[in-house]
Amino acid sequence: MFLRSFFGLLMLVPVSNAYSHYQELIPNANNVQHPCIPNYRWPGVGHENRNGGGTRNIFGRDFANAGHQWTRSLCLQDSDGDGSTNGEELGDPSCVWSKGQVPSRTFNITHPGVCEPLTDAKCLLKNNFVSCQLESFDNCNVIKNTDIRTLDLRFPTFSVPASETNYLCMSFDLPQDQDYHVVADQAIINNSNVLHHMLLYGCDDVNSTFYSSPTLCGMSGSVCTSIIAGWTVGQSGSCLGDNVGVRIGVTGYKKARLEIHYNNPSMVSTYRDSSGLRLYYRPARSDVQDLYTLMTGQTMLELPPGQARVEKVGICKGSCTSLLLKQPVYLMSAINHMHYLGRSMKIELYRNGILVANITDDEYYSYDSPKTHLHYPHIQILPGDEIVTKCVYNTMASKRWVYFGEATSDEMCFGFLMIYPKSALNFAKSMCVAKSSLSYCELVQGTPLNGCDWKKFLTPTNPETIRIATDLYKNCNLDGFCRPECKEIVRNISSSPCFQGDTGKFVKSYLAMSKEGLDILGRLQSCPVSSVQNCTVQQCPNRCDVDINGSAYAGVPGVSQVSSYLLVVLLVISWSLSHKH
């Protein structure tokens, strides 16, 4: 399911210039909304170029005059002359913010260097540098060839759900009279107010579920997972050129599934959309290499609020590339992907412990302006090489913990590597995304983690675990009350290797993926380890765990140490209970 986060192949987008550490000296500097393009931000807040660098805007000049410091005077100033102070626009109306603090407001952040509304008489001559146009698709020479054909895959006009995050899918038949190579794709944008990204997946199984109309599908799916094309905010399209392409047709993908992520945080009920992708394809030639997108990264993300730097690392180990690749492959380009808390990201290639190449290196990452890292000559990747993905986040503007997830308000850490030839892969579906310290291959193989046989832990067939699970469901509540009978069960589970440290986070993240798993976590949380201790009637007269004589309850004797088989058996029991009626 992790493939749901790829946002394009070779994007034709403007290269982002560095706007450096000044962002950390201004409240909400990474959270300034574009004045006229929905879903876009203006990370280079002090510059006329929204990505930073080049000519300063009026706020940038005032910031420089203040010694590049957020002073009370600068805060109270109205740089753009629209009637709101810089502090009011940047979420610090009382001018009390200082570096390292979370601003008093982190939403509805407007630009202190752009006079708004743009059409107001007092603003008409002040915003000549502001462009309200989306990126154009006009630098792709391959689509000018006479053998190029086009195919538009788009949703029919429909009502966008009035909820923040929605993934909708629709299936399409692809040309099947011969083999073709898709060499470019272009976004067809109908409603930019809610459009977050689009992905077109090739279906390896022609008998996969066919969605004849836009259907809620979530960030999931295991059949149509091979990326053909994509688009996200800040892009115009993908241009692969003359020498590589994605094969469709008789020996390629015959069906495709278009997935569109809609971001509607205001939950507007009147939005309608009919967006999609235009494919540029041509008859397949033997001299054109079949392209494949290999994904790397990390999905175990826990980002605390108010931090200037939080780094997460995902390692595609040499043992995994040896399993995935049967011969060398060549990398022509790569792109990083995080969400709005992302600050910098890089992907490194190691061989025998030695750095061979920087595949990507975004010192100043911008979600709205993804940068494609092109390599010529193409980088050779050998079986046994190690690929390290490093994601750095700034959570100063966040007041809550942020985790991995599909919503824009969640975070991600993915790298997308365009490699060829596809025939070098041992498996039709290949990726190398880590979860905690385990690589994708180790996840597939069930490699134990820190003494926890988690794959066995997820197997619902062990009789002993069924017995223990029954005790848990019989004796542990979901209402938050720590029952005496539950204490020893929770104490034993918590001491299991599968519930310790990072391993425990790893296991609980799997539990949290299902309703049954959340039920289990709720029962375990009824007696959290920190609260499993004796108490007196005087301390908690209404709900203290005491026996009939009023003595402190010491727990139920005779409950054996919980083995690492517990997890899925609990799921099975929960499923059985829920299907009795």
VMD Tcl script that draws the C-alpha trace (Angstrom):
set ca {
  {0.00 0.00 0.00}
  {2.97 2.25 0.35}
  {3.04 2.85 -3.40}
  {0.13 5.26 -2.95}
  {2.53 8.07 -2.34}
  {4.37 8.38 -5.64}
  {3.74 11.69 -7.35}
  {5.12 11.59 -10.86}
  {8.05 10.28 -12.84}
  {10.15 12.92 -14.55}
  {8.45 16.17 -13.59}
  {8.73 19.35 -15.61}
  {8.81 21.77 -12.71}
  {10.84 24.84 -11.77}
  {13.96 24.06 -9.77}
  {13.67 25.24 -6.18}
  {16.27 27.70 -4.96}
  {17.52 27.57 -1.39}
  {15.84 29.89 1.11}
  {18.12 28.63 3.90}
  {17.85 28.89 7.63}
  {15.93 32.17 7.58}
  {12.71 30.14 7.72}
  {13.50 29.22 11.32}
  {13.74 32.92 12.26}
  {10.16 33.78 11.20}
  {6.93 32.34 12.67}
  {5.14 29.96 10.30}
  {7.57 30.77 7.49}
  {7.06 27.28 6.08}
  {3.29 27.55 6.30}
  {2.50 30.67 4.22}
  {-0.35 30.06 1.76}
  {-0.10 31.09 -1.88}
  {-2.40 34.09 -2.37}
  {-4.18 32.77 -5.46}
  {-3.34 29.09 -6.13}
  {-5.20 26.73 -3.78}
  {-3.15 24.00 -2.05}
  {0.12 25.81 -2.85}
  {2.43 27.46 -0.33}
  {5.06 30.20 -0.55}
  {8.10 28.83 1.34}
  {10.42 31.61 0.14}
  {8.38 34.14 2.11}
  {10.94 36.94 1.76}
  {11.35 36.62 -2.01}
  {9.36 37.36 -5.16}
  {10.14 33.79 -6.28}
  {7.88 31.64 -4.10}
  {10.60 28.98 -3.87}
  {13.14 31.46 -2.50}
  {16.23 33.13 -3.93}
  {16.55 36.13 -6.21}
  {14.82 39.48 -5.69}
  {13.40 40.17 -2.24}
  {9.80 41.28 -1.83}
  {8.88 44.16 0.49}
  {8.69 41.90 3.54}
  {12.07 40.39 2.69}
  {13.60 43.86 2.57}
  {12.01 44.79 5.91}
  {13.28 41.52 7.41}
  {16.81 42.28 6.18}
  {16.60 45.81 7.62}
  {15.66 44.27 10.98}
  {18.91 42.33 10.96}
  {17.18 39.11 9.87}
  {15.48 38.94 13.26}
  {11.80 38.72 14.23}
  {11.63 41.91 16.23}
  {8.56 43.49 17.81}
  {8.92 46.40 15.41}
  {8.93 44.08 12.36}
  {6.00 42.16 13.81}
  {3.91 45.32 14.21}
  {4.83 46.58 10.74}
  {2.46 46.15 7.79}
  {5.03 45.50 5.06}
  {2.64 44.87 2.20}
  {0.21 47.67 3.16}
  {-2.94 45.54 3.15}
  {-4.11 46.54 6.62}
  {-2.82 43.51 8.55}
  {0.42 43.55 10.53}
  {3.16 41.08 9.70}
  {2.44 39.37 13.01}
  {-1.25 39.03 12.25}
  {-0.47 37.53 8.86}
  {2.14 35.11 10.22}
  {0.18 33.86 13.24}
  {1.89 35.98 15.93}
  {-0.63 38.84 16.48}
  {0.68 39.62 19.98}
  {4.31 39.69 18.80}
  {5.47 37.24 21.47}
  {6.97 34.51 19.28}
  {10.68 33.68 19.40}
  {12.79 31.09 17.62}
  {12.07 27.59 18.85}
  {8.49 28.28 19.91}
  {5.22 27.16 18.32}
  {3.30 30.24 17.06}
  {-0.03 31.01 18.72}
  {-1.76 30.31 15.35}
  {-0.57 27.79 12.77}
  {-3.46 27.92 10.28}
  {-4.79 30.52 7.82}
  {-1.30 31.99 7.43}
  {-1.22 34.76 4.83}
  {1.72 36.37 3.03}
  {3.22 39.48 4.72}
  {4.83 40.52 1.44}
  {1.79 40.21 -0.83}
  {-0.99 42.81 -0.59}
  {-4.36 41.06 -0.36}
  {-6.99 40.78 -1.67}
  {-5.11 40.89 -4.96}
  {-7.98 42.72 -6.69}
  {-8.28 45.44 -4.04}
  {-7.55 48.93 -5.40}
  {-4.74 49.50 -2.92}
  {-3.02 46.27 -4.04}
  {-3.24 46.45 -7.82}
  {0.23 47.95 -8.40}
  {2.04 46.08 -5.63}
  {1.89 42.44 -6.74}
  {3.36 42.36 -10.23}
  {5.60 39.43 -9.25}
  {2.67 37.18 -8.22}
  {1.62 34.56 -10.78}
  {-1.70 32.77 -10.42}
  {-0.96 30.34 -13.27}
  {-0.18 26.66 -12.80}
  {2.98 25.19 -14.34}
  {2.90 24.70 -18.12}
  {3.82 21.55 -20.04}
  {5.80 22.83 -22.99}
  {9.35 21.46 -22.78}
  {8.81 17.85 -23.84}
  {10.20 17.29 -27.32}
  {9.31 13.60 -27.58}
  {5.58 14.36 -27.79}
  {6.19 16.29 -31.02}
  {7.12 13.09 -32.92}
  {4.71 12.02 -35.66}
  {4.14 8.52 -34.20}
  {2.88 9.85 -30.85}
  {-0.69 9.02 -29.84}
  {-2.67 10.36 -26.89}
  {-5.14 8.83 -24.45}
  {-7.09 10.86 -21.88}
  {-7.94 9.01 -18.67}
  {-10.10 11.20 -16.45}
  {-12.99 11.01 -14.03}
  {-16.46 11.97 -15.24}
  {-17.76 15.07 -13.45}
  {-18.74 14.07 -9.91}
  {-19.21 15.61 -6.45}
  {-16.09 15.58 -4.28}
  {-16.88 14.22 -0.78}
  {-17.13 16.87 1.94}
  {-14.37 15.38 4.11}
  {-10.71 16.29 4.48}
  {-8.97 13.32 2.84}
  {-10.43 11.09 0.13}
  {-8.86 8.64 -2.28}
  {-11.01 7.73 -5.28}
  {-10.19 5.24 -8.00}
  {-11.46 4.46 -11.48}
  {-10.30 1.73 -13.88}
  {-9.52 2.03 -17.59}
  {-8.69 -0.32 -20.44}
  {-5.40 0.40 -22.22}
  {-4.63 -0.23 -25.93}
  {-4.10 -3.95 -26.52}
  {-3.63 -4.29 -30.28}
  {0.19 -4.28 -29.90}
  {2.90 -3.14 -27.50}
  {3.43 0.57 -26.80}
  {5.69 2.71 -24.63}
  {4.25 5.56 -22.57}
  {6.85 8.31 -22.98}
  {5.10 11.28 -21.33}
  {2.02 12.25 -19.36}
  {0.28 15.54 -18.64}
  {-2.14 16.56 -15.91}
  {-5.72 17.51 -16.84}
  {-6.69 19.73 -13.90}
  {-10.35 20.59 -13.48}
  {-10.58 21.72 -9.82}
  {-7.30 22.82 -8.26}
  {-9.06 23.76 -5.02}
  {-9.08 20.16 -3.82}
  {-6.68 18.30 -6.10}
  {-3.68 16.93 -4.16}
  {-2.17 14.28 -6.41}
  {-2.99 11.73 -9.11}
  {-1.45 8.33 -9.76}
  {-1.98 5.92 -12.61}
  {-1.16 2.30 -11.78}
  {-0.70 -0.58 -14.16}
  {-2.63 -3.69 -13.12}
  {-0.53 -6.86 -13.16}
  {-3.70 -8.95 -12.89}
  {-6.15 -8.32 -15.75}
  {-8.91 -9.81 -13.57}
  {-8.43 -7.22 -10.82}
  {-11.49 -5.34 -9.56}
  {-12.66 -2.91 -12.24}
  {-14.05 0.42 -11.03}
  {-16.29 1.78 -13.79}
  {-16.84 5.09 -11.96}
  {-15.00 7.10 -9.26}
  {-15.04 4.85 -6.19}
  {-13.66 5.40 -2.69}
  {-10.61 3.19 -2.51}
  {-8.40 4.50 0.31}
  {-4.61 4.47 0.24}
  {-4.53 0.74 -0.37}
  {-4.69 -2.00 -2.93}
  {-2.34 -4.84 -3.77}
  {-3.08 -5.69 -7.41}
  {-2.63 -2.45 -9.35}
  {0.64 -1.22 -7.83}
  {3.02 -0.55 -10.72}
  {3.32 3.15 -11.49}
  {2.71 4.31 -15.05}
  {2.25 8.05 -14.53}
  {1.47 10.65 -11.88}
  {1.04 14.28 -10.91}
  {1.16 16.35 -7.72}
  {1.00 20.00 -6.70}
  {3.88 21.92 -8.32}
  {4.15 19.75 -11.43}
  {2.89 19.97 -14.97}
  {3.66 16.53 -16.33}
  {6.27 13.83 -16.92}
  {8.59 13.56 -19.91}
  {10.66 10.39 -20.27}
  {12.29 11.10 -23.62}
  {13.15 8.84 -26.56}
  {15.12 6.05 -24.89}
  {12.92 4.77 -22.05}
  {9.21 4.19 -21.51}
  {6.58 2.27 -19.56}
  {5.34 -0.70 -21.59}
  {1.60 -1.15 -22.15}
  {-0.28 -3.43 -24.53}
  {0.04 -7.10 -25.49}
  {3.03 -7.89 -23.25}
  {2.65 -4.85 -20.99}
  {-0.11 -3.43 -18.81}
  {-3.56 -3.96 -20.31}
  {-5.57 -2.24 -17.59}
  {-4.85 0.75 -15.40}
  {-6.32 2.30 -12.29}
  {-6.38 6.07 -11.83}
  {-6.24 7.12 -8.18}
  {-6.87 10.73 -7.18}
  {-6.25 12.14 -3.70}
  {-8.58 15.01 -2.83}
  {-7.63 17.37 0.00}
  {-10.73 19.20 1.26}
  {-9.87 20.45 4.79}
  {-12.73 22.98 4.77}
  {-15.12 20.11 3.96}
  {-16.87 22.07 1.21}
  {-19.88 20.12 -0.10}
  {-20.25 21.87 -3.46}
  {-16.93 20.98 -5.12}
  {-17.09 19.01 -8.35}
  {-14.21 17.61 -10.38}
  {-13.32 15.77 -13.58}
  {-9.51 15.74 -13.48}
  {-7.25 13.08 -14.93}
  {-4.09 12.35 -16.94}
  {-3.24 12.47 -20.64}
  {-0.89 9.72 -21.79}
  {1.50 10.21 -24.71}
  {2.46 6.83 -26.14}
  {4.03 5.35 -29.26}
  {4.58 1.89 -30.77}
  {7.20 -0.02 -28.75}
  {10.70 -0.26 -30.18}
  {13.40 -2.77 -29.26}
  {15.91 0.00 -28.58}
  {13.70 1.60 -25.90}
  {14.30 0.36 -22.36}
  {11.37 -0.62 -20.13}
  {11.29 1.70 -17.12}
  {10.41 0.78 -13.54}
  {9.97 2.92 -10.42}
  {11.66 1.52 -7.31}
  {10.49 3.04 -4.05}
  {12.63 3.47 -0.94}
  {11.99 5.21 2.37}
  {10.65 4.78 5.90}
  {7.07 4.33 7.13}
  {7.71 4.27 10.89}
  {7.34 8.00 11.50}
  {6.72 9.58 14.91}
  {7.38 13.31 14.87}
  {7.10 15.25 18.15}
  {5.84 18.86 18.00}
  {8.01 21.94 18.47}
  {11.25 20.47 17.11}
  {13.59 22.28 14.70}
  {15.04 18.99 13.43}
  {13.73 15.42 13.50}
  {15.53 12.89 11.28}
  {14.15 9.53 10.11}
  {16.17 7.02 8.12}
  {15.09 4.09 5.97}
  {17.67 1.57 4.77}
  {17.29 -0.71 1.78}
  {19.91 -3.23 2.85}
  {22.35 -4.99 0.57}
  {20.69 -8.30 1.35}
  {17.47 -6.84 -0.05}
  {18.91 -5.48 -3.31}
  {20.57 -8.88 -3.80}
  {17.14 -10.46 -3.54}
  {15.37 -7.89 -5.73}
  {17.93 -7.59 -8.54}
  {19.28 -10.39 -10.69}
  {21.63 -8.08 -12.60}
  {22.77 -4.44 -12.49}
  {20.22 -1.71 -13.14}
  {20.72 1.91 -14.12}
  {19.16 4.90 -12.42}
  {18.29 7.83 -14.66}
  {16.48 10.05 -12.16}
  {14.90 10.21 -8.71}
  {12.55 12.39 -6.69}
  {12.00 12.90 -2.96}
  {8.63 13.01 -1.29}
  {7.60 14.30 2.13}
  {4.71 16.54 3.18}
  {4.73 20.08 4.58}
  {6.90 19.38 7.65}
  {9.72 18.11 5.44}
  {12.82 20.34 5.43}
  {15.59 18.35 3.76}
  {15.98 14.93 2.23}
  {18.64 12.86 0.54}
  {19.08 9.35 -0.85}
  {22.56 7.81 -0.82}
  {24.00 4.76 -2.58}
  {26.60 2.67 -0.72}
  {28.73 -0.20 -2.00}
  {30.73 -2.27 0.49}
  {30.16 0.42 3.09}
  {31.52 3.22 0.87}
  {29.40 6.09 -0.45}
  {29.16 5.70 -4.23}
  {26.70 8.45 -5.16}
  {24.16 10.93 -3.87}
  {21.01 9.89 -5.71}
  {19.10 12.92 -4.40}
  {20.06 15.81 -2.13}
  {17.38 18.40 -1.39}
  {19.07 20.62 1.18}
  {15.89 22.70 1.32}
  {12.93 20.53 0.44}
  {9.70 22.11 -0.83}
  {6.59 19.97 -1.06}
  {4.99 22.39 -3.55}
  {8.00 22.31 -5.88}
  {9.31 18.74 -6.10}
  {12.71 18.57 -7.75}
  {13.69 15.84 -10.16}
  {17.33 14.77 -9.76}
  {18.62 13.79 -13.21}
  {21.81 11.75 -13.60}
  {23.97 11.53 -16.66}
  {25.71 9.23 -17.03}
  {23.10 7.06 -15.36}
  {24.07 5.57 -11.99}
  {24.69 1.84 -11.90}
  {23.12 -0.04 -8.96}
  {24.45 -3.54 -8.27}
  {22.86 -6.41 -6.38}
  {24.20 -6.04 -2.83}
  {24.32 -2.22 -2.87}
  {22.70 -0.37 0.02}
  {20.29 2.54 -0.52}
  {19.85 4.92 2.44}
  {16.94 7.40 2.54}
  {17.21 10.26 5.06}
  {14.26 12.56 5.81}
  {14.54 15.63 8.06}
  {11.46 17.42 9.44}
  {10.82 20.73 11.18}
  {7.79 20.51 13.49}
  {7.97 24.01 14.99}
  {4.60 24.90 13.46}
  {2.93 21.74 14.76}
  {1.11 21.49 18.08}
  {0.58 17.75 17.87}
  {2.52 14.56 17.23}
  {2.54 13.70 13.53}
  {2.72 10.18 12.15}
  {2.96 8.43 8.80}
  {-0.31 8.66 6.89}
  {-2.09 9.51 3.69}
  {-3.51 12.91 4.67}
  {-1.61 16.09 3.86}
  {-1.54 16.78 7.62}
  {0.30 13.46 8.13}
  {3.86 12.84 6.93}
  {5.73 10.59 4.56}
  {9.32 9.69 3.71}
  {9.62 8.17 0.24}
  {12.14 8.16 -2.56}
  {11.19 7.20 -6.12}
  {14.00 5.85 -8.26}
  {13.49 5.53 -12.02}
  {15.52 2.50 -13.06}
  {15.94 0.25 -16.11}
  {15.76 -2.40 -17.44}
  {12.65 -3.74 -15.75}
  {13.74 -7.24 -16.76}
  {16.54 -7.03 -14.17}
  {14.00 -7.35 -11.35}
  {13.38 -10.77 -9.85}
  {9.80 -9.86 -9.00}
  {7.07 -8.05 -10.93}
  {6.27 -5.96 -7.83}
  {9.44 -4.69 -6.19}
  {10.13 -1.98 -3.63}
  {12.52 -1.44 -0.76}
  {10.73 0.62 1.89}
  {11.75 0.12 5.52}
  {9.48 -0.12 8.54}
  {11.55 0.71 11.61}
  {14.89 -1.11 11.17}
  {13.46 -3.80 8.89}
  {13.75 -3.48 5.14}
  {10.98 -4.52 2.78}
  {12.61 -7.88 2.06}
  {12.92 -8.63 5.77}
  {9.27 -7.73 6.19}
  {8.32 -10.17 3.44}
  {10.56 -12.88 4.91}
  {9.42 -12.22 8.49}
  {12.91 -11.56 9.89}
  {12.71 -11.31 13.72}
  {13.23 -7.86 15.21}
  {15.12 -7.45 18.51}
  {14.14 -10.90 19.75}
  {10.52 -10.59 18.61}
  {9.30 -13.17 16.11}
  {6.68 -10.72 14.91}
  {5.58 -12.81 11.92}
  {4.73 -15.66 14.26}
  {3.19 -13.03 16.48}
  {0.84 -12.27 13.59}
  {-0.12 -15.91 12.97}
  {-3.64 -16.79 14.24}
  {-3.16 -20.52 14.77}
  {-1.32 -21.01 18.07}
  {-3.54 -22.68 20.75}
  {-1.63 -21.19 23.68}
  {-2.08 -17.69 22.27}
  {-5.78 -18.29 21.75}
  {-6.09 -19.21 25.43}
  {-4.19 -16.11 26.54}
  {-6.14 -13.94 24.13}
  {-9.37 -15.26 25.57}
  {-8.21 -14.16 29.01}
  {-7.51 -10.68 27.66}
  {-10.95 -10.31 26.11}
  {-12.63 -11.72 29.19}
  {-10.77 -9.61 31.74}
  {-9.73 -6.29 30.15}
  {-12.18 -3.46 29.55}
  {-12.47 -0.87 26.81}
  {-13.84 1.87 29.08}
  {-10.47 2.82 30.56}
  {-11.06 1.09 33.92}
  {-8.11 -1.08 35.00}
  {-9.74 -4.27 36.27}
  {-7.78 -6.31 38.84}
  {-7.95 -9.38 36.59}
  {-6.34 -7.43 33.75}
  {-3.24 -6.19 35.57}
  {-1.08 -9.27 35.35}
  {-2.07 -9.90 31.73}
  {-0.98 -6.40 30.72}
  {2.20 -6.66 32.80}
  {3.19 -9.89 31.03}
  {2.36 -8.60 27.56}
  {4.32 -5.42 28.18}
  {7.40 -7.42 29.17}
  {7.31 -9.40 25.92}
  {10.08 -8.51 23.41}
  {7.33 -7.69 20.90}
  {6.14 -4.81 23.07}
  {9.48 -3.30 24.01}
  {10.96 -0.06 22.62}
  {11.01 0.42 18.86}
  {9.84 -3.16 18.37}
  {6.74 -2.36 20.38}
  {6.07 0.68 18.20}
  {6.53 -1.50 15.12}
  {4.04 -4.11 16.36}
  {1.51 -1.57 17.58}
  {1.62 0.19 14.21}
  {0.41 -3.03 12.61}
  {-2.27 -3.42 15.24}
  {-3.49 0.10 14.52}
  {-4.14 -0.79 10.88}
  {-7.35 -2.67 11.67}
  {-10.48 -2.26 13.75}
  {-9.68 -5.47 15.59}
  {-6.15 -4.32 16.30}
  {-7.37 -1.01 17.68}
  {-9.72 -2.98 19.93}
  {-6.75 -4.92 21.29}
  {-4.73 -1.78 21.89}
  {-7.68 -0.32 23.74}
  {-7.91 -3.31 26.09}
  {-4.18 -3.23 26.74}
  {-4.35 0.49 27.41}
  {-7.00 -0.05 30.08}
  {-4.11 -0.97 32.37}
  {-1.05 0.87 30.97}
  {2.25 -0.31 32.39}
  {2.90 3.00 34.13}
  {-0.33 2.62 36.11}
  {-0.08 -1.08 36.97}
  {0.77 -0.54 40.59}
  {-0.84 -0.90 44.00}
  {-3.05 1.83 45.37}
  {-5.12 2.43 48.51}
  {-8.83 2.87 48.93}
  {-8.17 6.35 50.27}
  {-6.30 7.31 47.10}
  {-8.98 6.07 44.71}
  {-12.07 5.02 46.67}
  {-14.33 4.60 43.66}
  {-12.17 2.50 41.36}
  {-9.15 1.25 43.28}
  {-8.40 -2.41 42.70}
  {-9.00 -3.96 46.13}
  {-10.14 -7.34 47.37}
  {-13.17 -7.83 49.57}
  {-11.09 -7.14 52.68}
  {-9.97 -3.71 51.41}
  {-6.33 -4.75 50.86}
  {-4.38 -3.59 47.84}
  {-4.84 -5.99 44.95}
  {-1.64 -7.62 43.78}
  {-2.85 -9.09 40.53}
  {-4.12 -12.45 39.35}
  {-1.64 -15.28 40.05}
  {-1.01 -18.08 37.65}
  {-1.06 -16.18 34.36}
  {1.95 -17.44 32.40}
  {4.39 -15.14 30.62}
  {2.78 -14.07 27.34}
  {4.64 -15.47 24.37}
  {5.18 -13.53 21.18}
  {2.25 -15.21 19.46}
  {-0.46 -12.96 20.86}
  {-1.29 -10.48 18.16}
  {-3.30 -12.08 15.40}
  {-4.93 -14.67 17.60}
  {-6.43 -11.70 19.40}
  {-7.57 -10.48 16.02}
  {-9.17 -13.85 15.29}
  {-11.03 -13.90 18.59}
  {-12.20 -10.34 18.05}
  {-13.38 -11.32 14.57}
  {-15.14 -14.42 15.92}
  {-16.92 -12.40 18.60}
  {-18.01 -9.76 16.11}
  {-19.44 -12.40 13.73}
  {-21.49 -14.40 16.22}
  {-24.69 -12.56 15.32}
}
mol new
graphics top color blue
foreach p $ca { graphics top sphere $p radius 0.5 }
foreach p [lrange $ca 0 end-1] q [lrange $ca 1 end] { graphics top cylinder $p $q radius 0.2 }
display resetview
